[in-house]
C-alpha cells in the first residue's frame, strides 16, 4: 500500500472520530441547553464584572465578597435604569407612532389610488373587524401560545438566576475552583490544561468585553443619529442595536431594519432611505474600525471564518447558536494555537537535548 494512502487513511479515520465526538458533544449540550446557556451567560457576566471587582478590591481594601456585592449592585442598577428609561420612552412614543402609522397607510392608499390601475382603498375599519373575527376563531390557539410563552419566560428566568448564582462564585473564588480542577490531574497534564485554560479565558474575556464596548458604541451612535433625524423610538432602537451587535456583522443591520420600518411609517420613504444609509455607515464603522481596533488582539479569526461560524451556529441552535458561535470558535482556535506552540517548544527542547548528548 502506498505511503500516501496509509497516511491519508490514518488521518481520515481520526478526523471521522473527531467529527463524531464533536457531534455527540453538541447533541449532549443541546439536551441541557438551558444549563449550557446559563453557564455561558455566567461566564459573560464574570468576564465583564471581574475587572471591576478586582479594581474595587485593590482600591478600597475590602473583602472580595463585599467587592463582588458592590459590583453586582452597580450592574443591576445600571441595567435597571436603562430598562426603565427605555420602557418610559416606548410608552411615551407609542401613541404618536400609532397615529403616524395610520397616516402613513392613508398616504399609501392615496398613492395606490392614483396608479393606472387603481386599487381599492385600504379600509382600516374592515381590517379591524377581520382581525377581531380572526382572534375569535383562533382564541384557543392564542391561549395555548400565551401559555407556552409564559413557560418560556419561566425558563429564561430560571437560566438567569442560575447564571447569576454561578457568576458570583466564578468572580469570588474562580481561581480556587480552577486550582482544584487542575489538582485532579498529573503535573504534566495539569500544565497543559492550565495553559489551554488560560488561553481560552484570555480570548473569551477579551472577546466579551470587546463586543460589549462595540455594542454600546453602536447603540449610542444609532440612537443619537435617529434622535437627530427625529425618528420615533430612537432610544429603544439603539438598545436593540446594542443587543444585535452580539451577532457580528449582521446583528446590528438586522436590528436597524426596525428603524427603517419606523422611519417609513413615521416620516416617509426618503427618511427611510436615510436610515438605510445610516445602517450601511454603522456596518462600515463596526467592520473596519471598531472590530479591528478593539477585538483584533483577542479574536484572530478571518471575517470568512466569522461569517461561516455565525451561519453554522444559527442553523444549529438558532439565535443562541449565532451568538455563541464566534466566541466558541475563537476559544477553540486559541486553545489549539497554544497547545501547538507548547508542542513545538517541547520538540525543540528534545532536539536540543539530543544535540547536546551527541556532542558530548
N, C-alpha and C positions, 0 to 999 in steps of 0.2 A: 504494500500500500504506500503510495507516495507520501512524503513528509508533509506536504502542504495539506493533503486530505486529512491526515491524522490530527494536525494542529487545528484545522477548521472544524472537524467533528468534535474535538475536545472542547473548543470554545463554544460551539453551538449548543451542546447539551448543558454546559454550565450556564449559558445565557437563558436557556429554556427553564432551568431550575430556578434561576434568579427571578425571571418574569413570573413563574408560578408562585413563588414565595411572596413576591410583591402583590400579586393579585389576591392571594389568600389574606395577606395582612390588611389590604384595603377593604376587602369584604368584611373582615372581622371588625375593623374600626367602624364601618357603616352600620353594623348591627348595634353598636353602642354610640351612635352618632351624637346623642345628647351629651354624654360624658366627654367625648372627644372634643366637641365644640366648647364645652365648659373649660376643659384644660387649656385649649388654645386661647380662649379669652383670658384665662388666669395668667398665662404667660405674657399676653399682650399687656395686661394691667401691671404685671410685675416689671416688665421692661420699661414702661413709662414712669411708674411711681418709684421704682427703686433708686434712681439717681436723686430724686427729691428727698427720699428717706435718708440716704447717705449724707446729703447736704445738711439736713436738719440735725442729724446725729453728730456731725462734725462741728457745726457752728454752735448749737445750743447745749452740747454736752449733756444730753438727756438719754434715758434708757431707750433702746431701739424700739421696744413695744410702744412707748409713747410717741416716738417719731413716726412710726407706722400709722398710729391712730390719727395723728395730725395730718399726715399726707392724705389719708382716705377722706377725712372730713373736708379738706380743701378740694379734693377731686369731686366729691359728691356735691359740695356747694356750687362748684363751677358748672357741673353738668346740670344740676337743678336750676341754676339761674338761666343758663342758655335755654333749657326746655321751657321754662316759664315765659321767657321773652318771646320765644318762637310761638308758643301757644297763644299768648295775648295778641301777637302780630297777626296770626292767622284769623283769630276771632274778630279782630277789628276790620280786616280787609275782605273777608269772605262776602259780606253783603254787597260791597262795591263791585267785587269781581263777578258776582252773580248778575247784577244789573248790566255790567258791561258785556257779559257773555250773551245775554238776551239781545242787547243792542247789536252785537256782532252777528247773531243769527238773523236778525231782521235785515241787516246790511247785506248779508249773503243772499237772502231771499230776493232783495231788490235787484242785486246784480244778476241772479239767475233769471229773473223775470224779463230782463232786457236782452237775453240771448236770442238768436234767430229762431230757435225752437223753445218758446217759453215753457218753463216748468211751473207747476203749481206751487203757490207759496207754502212755506212750512208753517203749519198751524200748531202753535205751542199748546193750545188747549187740547187739541186732539191727541197730541203726544202725551200730555199728562193723563188723559183718560185711558189711553192704551197702556201706559205704564202702570196705572192702578189696576187695570184688568189683568195684566201680566203678573203683578205681585199677588193678586188674589188666587190666580190659577197655580202659582208656584210657591204658595205660602209654606207648605210642608217642607219643600226642598230648601227654602231660605232658612227656616228654623233649624234644620239639620246642619246647614252650613254655618250658622251662627254658633251652634253648639260645638262644632268642630273647631271654629276659630277660638272659642273660649279654651278648648283643650290645648290649642297651640300656644295661647298666651300663658297658660299654666306651665307648659313645658319650657317656654322661654324664661319665665320667672325662676323655675327650678334650676335651669342651667346658669342663670345669672347669680343666684345665691351660691351654688356650688363653686362658680368661678371666683366670687369674692372670698369665699371661705378658703379656697386653695391659695389664692394670691396673697392673703395675709400671712400664711405660713411660708410661702416662697420668698416673700420680701423679708420677713423677720428672721427666718432660720434656713434660708435656701442653701447657704454654704455648708452648714452642718448636715443637711439632708444629702447633699452631693458627696460629702466626705464619707458618710455612712454607706452610700451606694458603692463608692469606689472600694471600700473596705471589704466588700463581698467577693473581690476578685484577686488573683495573684498580682504581684507587684508589676510585672511587665505588661500584663493585660490591663491593669488599672492605669498604667501610664498612658497607654494608647487611648483608652476610653476617656481619660481626663483631657488629653489633647483634642480628641474629637469633640468632646462636650464643650470645651472652651471655644473652639472654632464655631460650633453650632450656635452657642449662646451669643457670641460676639456678632455673628451675622444676623441672627433673628432679632436681637435687641436693637442693633443698628438699623435694620430694615423697618422695624416697628416705629421707632422714634422718627426716622426719616419720613415714613409715609404719613405719620401724624402731622409733621411740620408741613409737608406738601399739601395735605388735605386742608389744614387750617388756612394756608396761604391761598389755595384755590377758592375755598369758600368765601374768604374775605374779599378777594378780588371780584368774584362773581356777584356777591351780594352788593358790594359798593357800586359796581358798574350797573347792575339792574336798578338799584335805587336812584342813581344819577339819571338813568334813562326813564324813570318814572314807571317802571313795570311793577304791578302789584305782587305781593308775596315775595319781595326780594330777599328778606331775611330767611324764611324757611327754605327757599330755593338754594340760598347759599349754604345752609346746613346740609341740605340734600347733596349738594355738590361735594362738600367735605366728606360725607359718608361714601359717595361714589368713588372717591379717589382711592379707596382700598382695593378697587379693581383697576389695576394700572392701565393707562392709556385710553380705555373705553368707558370706565365708570363715570367720570366727570361729564363726558359727552352725553351719555345716556341720561344722566340726571338733568342736564341742561335742556333736554327735549321738553321737560315740564315748563321751563321758562319760555321756550318757543311757543308752546300751545297757549300759555297765559298771555304772552305778548300779542299773539294773533287774535285772541278773543277780546283783549282789553284795548289794544291800540292800532290794530290793523296789520296788513301784510308787510308794509315797509319796516315797521318796528320789529316784526318777526324776523325779517331778513337781517336786521341789525343784530339781533340776538344770535342768529346763525353765525354771523361774522365773529361775535364775541366767543361763541363755542370754539371756533377754529383758532382764535387767538389764545384762549386758555389751553387748548391742546398743544399748541406750539410752545408756549411758556413752560408747561409741565414736561413735555417730552425733550426739549432742547436746553432748558435752563435748570429747572428745579430738580428733576430726576438725576441728571448727571452731576449737578453741583452738590446735592445733599446726600445722594444714595450710591454714588459710583464706587465708593470705598467699601460699602457693605455688601452690595449685590453685584457680583461680577458675572452678569448674565447678558447675553446679546439680546437686543429687542425681539429678534425672531424667537428665541427661546422663551422670553416672557409671554409673547403672544400665543405660542403653542401651549404653554403651561396654563394660561388663563382659559383658553378654549377647552382644553382637555379637562381641567377642573370643573368648568361649567357643565360639560357633557356628563361628567361622572357624578357630581353632587350638587348641581345647580349653583345658586348664588354663593352658598358656603364654599363649594369647591373652587369657584372663581376667586374668592377672597384668599383662601389658604394656599392656593396652588403656587404662587410665586415665592412666598417665604419658605414653603416646604422644599421646592426645587433649589432655592438659594442655599438653604441649610445643607441639603444633601451634597451639593457641589462643594461647599466649604469643607464639609467633613471628608469627602473624597480627596480634595486637594491637600488637606492637612495630613491625612494618612499616607498619601502617596509621597509627600515630602519627607515624612518620617521614615518610610521605607527606603527612599533614596539616601537619606542620611545614614541609615543602618547599613546599607550596602556599601556606601563609601567608607564607613568605619571598618567593615570587614576587609575591604580591598587594601586599606592602609595597613591593617594588621598583618595580612598575608604578605604584603610587600616588605614589611619590617622583618618578618620571620625569614623570608627568603634571603634578604640582605645579610641577616645575622648568620 
